[in-house]
Amino acid sequence: MLPHERSLVEELKDEPFALLGINSDGDAAKLAGILDKQQLSGFANWRHWVDGSTDGPIATRWNVHSWPTIFVLDRQGVIRYRDVRGKDLEAAVKAVLAEPAGASPAK
């Protein structure tokens, strides 16, 4: 997933878009090794946090029970999509970005 996410971040760099990564390995050094291997070292592409596990504070608050879990939020912070990947993730992000600022989520 990381190469696709990297290309999505690059493609949308001029859009109001942010990708945030949460890692459950519980080991910041392990995360740094993974990111270095995927050419994401230095967190230059997007921000990453270590949450510890699915019992960590971020996973608990967001009701995450397994990884990867993906959320797409709109400008108001409303979760619009969950667990979309690949081209579906890209389509979801672009659909949200295409909405006018201040638009309410579709019912």
ChimeraX attribute file (.defattr): number of C-alpha atoms within 10 A of each C-alpha:
attribute: neighborCount
match mode: 1-to-1
recipient: residues
	/A:1	8
	/A:2	11
	/A:3	11
	/A:4	14
	/A:5	17
	/A:6	16
	/A:7	12
	/A:8	17
	/A:9	17
	/A:10	11
	/A:11	10
	/A:12	14
	/A:13	12
	/A:14	8
	/A:15	10
	/A:16	9
	/A:17	16
	/A:18	13
	/A:19	14
	/A:20	11
	/A:21	12
	/A:22	19
	/A:23	20
	/A:24	20
	/A:25	14
	/A:26	15
	/A:27	13
	/A:28	16
	/A:29	11
	/A:30	13
	/A:31	19
	/A:32	16
	/A:33	13
	/A:34	13
	/A:35	16
	/A:36	13
	/A:37	10
	/A:38	12
	/A:39	15
	/A:40	17
	/A:41	14
	/A:42	12
	/A:43	14
	/A:44	9
	/A:45	18
	/A:46	14
	/A:47	12
	/A:48	18
	/A:49	15
	/A:50	18
	/A:51	19
	/A:52	17
	/A:53	20
	/A:54	19
	/A:55	14
	/A:56	14
	/A:57	12
	/A:58	18
	/A:59	20
	/A:60	13
	/A:61	9
	/A:62	11
	/A:63	12
	/A:64	16
	/A:65	12
	/A:66	10
	/A:67	13
	/A:68	14
	/A:69	15
	/A:70	16
	/A:71	19
	/A:72	19
	/A:73	17
	/A:74	22
	/A:75	17
	/A:76	11
	/A:77	8
	/A:78	12
	/A:79	12
	/A:80	15
	/A:81	16
	/A:82	13
	/A:83	12
	/A:84	16
	/A:85	16
	/A:86	11
	/A:87	10
	/A:88	12
	/A:89	20
	/A:90	15
	/A:91	13
	/A:92	19
	/A:93	21
	/A:94	14
	/A:95	12
	/A:96	19
	/A:97	16
	/A:98	9
	/A:99	13
	/A:100	9
	/A:101	11
	/A:102	9
	/A:103	11
	/A:104	12
	/A:105	13
	/A:106	5
	/A:107	3
